[in-house]
Amino acid sequence: MTEEALKHGYKLVVVSGERDVKTQADQIDDFIVKGVAAIILNPCDSKSIGPAIKRANEKGIPVFTNDLAYDGNDAEVVCHVATDNLQGGRLAGDAMVLLLKETGGDVAILHFPQAESCQLRVKGFTEMLDAHNAVKGNPQIKIVSTLDGGGAREEGFTATKDALGANQDLAAIFAINDPSALGARAYLESVSKEDQVRIIGFDGQLTGKQAILEGKIVCDPIQFPDQIGRMTIEMIIKHFDGDDVVREILIPSELYYKVDAENDPELQKQS
């Protein structure tokens, strides 16, 4: 976003909401006071951020979201640019079916339910497991636990401890992002269960790709944040130019396995 904004003569001011909706709302208010040309928002809470967006609306400052959407009707977002999270969740579900289709097994989900994107990922994932289970004779893949993994390593570690404590026969975990997947892996290694419980993540962060290369995560549906960032700025410029802007642009994710990691130039740079 920074590079694309500079091409059009704009400076991108970046702050972090630190996963706290009040902090993020205060930051939006600060941007309003400063009279910024537009606000790009990655909501900490897809619903609760609505009043802050509405305050920007009232001051005539256009709001755009990327990655995470605003989930409400009281405020206006010009355009949302993101990964097609429903499609990505379905890819994760396909990967889980491929992993367990011969044996079936119990699965836990490490969720982050505050985020609309994660709701879609879990929805797509669940659809594919339901479709597999609906076929007569297929070994059943059962979701036995859905816990809030916080989207972070520490919470992912704790949630996995709780999931495995309640389900000793757990076969696999779907984690809605790489940090929670890596937290899950850390707990499994601490109790020597890493060979029993396989992990499918989501994101394609560098740390997640490295974990896939090392066999710690089976695979990820990966996102393309560079495309999301550039497209967001392009939509802002179109809006400034008075052109019609579509309300939502979704960029498909792709499954990324160890073989992809072995041929990934980004990882080769690290070695």
N, C-alpha and C positions, 0 to 999 in steps of 0.2 A: 504494500500500500504506500509506503514511504517513497519508493522509487517511482511509482506510477503518478503519485500526487505531484512530485517535483517536476515531472514532464509537463504538467499543466499549470505550473506556477503556484502551487499550493504547498503549504507546510503541514505535515501531519504531527499533531500533538498527541502523544500516547500516554495513557495512565492505566493503572491496573485496579480493577474493582475488588480484587482480593477475595472473590467469591462472597462478598457481603453486599446485599442490595442497598443498604443505607449509604455505605461508602460510595457506591456507584451512583446513586441518586444525587448525592452531594456533588460528585464530579460533574454530572450533567448540569446541575445548577450553576456550577462554576463556569462551565463552557458557555452557558446562556449569558451570564454576566459579561464574559469576555467578548461576546458577540461573534462567535465562530460562524463560518459560512455553512457548515453542515456538521452533523454528529454521526459517527459510526459507532454502533453499539453491539457488544457481545454480552447479552444480558446475564447477570449473575443469577437472577430468578426470572423465568420467562413470563410470569404473571405479575409479580409484585412491582416490577419496574414501570408499569403502565403510567402511574401519575407523573413520574419524572419525564417520560416521553411526551405526555400531554402538555407539560409546562413548556417544553421546547416548541411543540406545535403552536402554542398560543403566542409565542414570540416570533413565529415565522421562520424558525430554523428547521430545515428538513432533516429527518432522522432516517438513517439506513441501518440495517442490521446485517451482520454476517456470522456464519458458523452457528450461532444460537439465535432462534427467532423470538420475537415478542408474541406471547400467547394471550391475547386479549382483544377487546373491541372498543375500548374507551379512548385509545390514542391511535395516531396515524404513523405508520412506517411506509416510506416511499417505495423501498425495494429491499428484499431479503435475498442474500446470496449465500449459498451454503452447499455442503455435501448433501447428496441425496441420501439422507440417513435411513429412510425406510428401505431403499434399495440396498444400502450397506448392511443393514440388519439382516436382510434376507440372504445376502452373501455369507454373513457369519453363520446363519442358520444352515445354509447349504453345507458349509465347512464342518459344522458340528454333526450333521447327518452323515456326511462322508466319514467322519472320525468314528462314529458309534453305530453305524447302520447294521453291522454284523452282530453286535452284542447287545445293543441298547445300553441303558444306564441312567443314573441319576445326575442331574445337572443343576448347578447353582448359577444365578445371575448376580453380578455385582453392578448395581444400577446407580444412577444419579438422577432420581426422579424429578428434581427441580428443573432440569433442563429439557426443553421440548425436543431437542435433537436426540437425547438419550431415550426419551419416551418412544420416539420413532424407531430407534435402533432395536430396542427391546421388542417392539411390536412386530417389526419385520422378522426378527430372530424367532419369535414365538410362532409366527405364521408358518415358517418352514418346518419347525418341529411338529406342529399340529398336522401339517399335510403328510409328513412321514408317518406319524402315528395313526392317521386315518386309514392307511392302507392295510387291509387284513393280512395278517401274518408277519408284518414288520416288527422286529424287536422294539419295544417301546423306549423312547427317550423322554424321560420324565423330569420336568422342572420341579425340584423339591424345595428350592429356597431362592427367594429374591430379596437381596439385602442392599442397603445403601452403602456402596463402597466409596462414596465421597469424591470420586474422580481423582483420588490421590493415593500415594503409596501407603501411608500410615493407616488410613481408613480401609484400604483394600486388604492390608495385612490382617486387621482386626475382623473385618467381615468374613474373610476366608476362615479364620479361626472359628468363628461362630458357625459358619456353614458346615465345616467339617466336623465340628463337635456335635452337631445335630444329625449329621448324615455321614456315618463312618464309611459307607460304601460309595461315596461321591466319586463319579468317573470323570467329570469335566466341569470347567467354569467358563462362562462367557462374561468377560469384563468389558464395560462400555468404553474404556479408553486404556491407553498403555500404562499410565501411572498406576491405576488400580490393578491392572494385570500383573505388573511387576511387584506390587505389594502382595498380591496373591501368591506369586512364585516364591517370594521371600519367606512367607509363612510355611508353604509346603516344604521348602528345603529345610526349614528349622525343625520340622517333625518327620523328615525323611519320607514324605508322601509325594514328592515331585514326579515319581514314575507312575503312581496310581492316578493322579488327577491331572489331566491335560488342560491347557488354557488356550482359549481363543480370545484375542483382544480386539482393539479397534483404534485406528488413528494413523499409524505409520510415522510416529515420531522417531527420531534417530535412535533413541534408547530402545524403543520397541522393535525397530528393525534389527538392531544388534542382538536383542534377545531372541528374535526369530532365527537369526544366523546361528546362534549358539544352541538352538533347540530348546530354549526355555519357554517360548511361546510357539504354538503350532503355526498360527497365521494371524494376519490382520486384514480386514477390509481397510485399505489405506485411503487417506484423504489427500487433496491437492491444495494446500493452503495458499500457495503462490498464485494459483489460478483464481481462487476465491478473492484474494486481496486485490489483484489487478482488476477483476471484473467489478468489484464494489466501487472502486474509483471511477471506472469507465461509466458506471450507471450514474454516479454523482455528476460527472461532467455532462452527460446527456440531459440530466434534469436541469442543470444550470443553463444549458443551451435551449431549453424549452421543448426538447424532444420527448416523445412518449417513452415511458420507462415501464417495463413489465414488473409486476408486483413480486415475483419470485423467480430466481434462477437457481436450479439445482444441478450440481456437478457430480456425475457418477463416481463411486468409489470402485476400487479394484482389489481382488484378493491377492495377498502378498505372502508367499511361502518361503521356506528356506532356500529353494532354488533361485528365487528372485533376489533374495539377500546376497547370495553368492555372486550375483552378476550386477549388483547395485553400485554404480560409480560413487554414490554418496558414502557408502560404507568403505569402499576401497580407499577413499581419501583419508579415512580415519586410521587405516592400518599402516 
